[in-house]
Amino acid sequence: MKKIPLRKCVATNERLPKKELVRIVKNNEGKVFIDLTGKANGRGAYLKRSNEAIDIAIKKNSLSRALECTIEKEIYEELRKIVNE
């Protein structure tokens, strides 16, 4: 059997399979973006693919703390589009 990689959601603190999460990355230049491939260079944080997790991340500011920078509203809007597809 192949091992399924688990990652922790920064909002809900749940350990989930990597494919059920969205990776948000801050690269060396300080640019924050959503990494759908899961392989981009930089500091990454994982968020569960649900509107509830996005709401918790906004309320608790957990994504900003995990990436050690401020997160623009556009990132959260883009995350909602990805989750709702």
C-alpha positions, -999 to +999 in steps of 0.1 A: +000+000+000+011+035-008+014+059+021-010+089+019+007+122+029-012+140+057-010+178+063-025+200+090-051+226+082-040+260+098-077+270+105-093+238+118-061+220+130-074+188+114-049+163+098-062+155+064-048+139+032-029+164+011-054+162-018-082+175+004-063+207+012-053+239-007-017+251-003-010+288+000+026+298-005+048+328+004+079+328-019+113+344-013+102+377-027+073+378-002+046+372-028+016+352-015-003+329-040-023+298-042-003+267-052-026+241-068+003+219-078+015+216-042+052+219-054+060+256-055+091+268-037+085+288-005+068+286+029+035+268+026+004+266+047-025+243+041-062+251+043-092+227+041-113+230+010-144+244+027-160+278+033-161+271+070-123+267+071-118+300+051-141+318+075-122+305+105-089+315+089-101+350+084-116+353+119-085+338+137-060+353+113-043+318+112-032+320+076-013+353+082+004+338+113+014+306+095+030+325+066+043+354+088+028+381+065-005+399+058-029+381+035-048+402+009-086+398+005-080+387-031-064+355-018-095+347+003-118+355-027-097+332-050-098+304-023-136+307-022-138+304-060-117+272-058-137+257-030-171+264-046-162+249-080 
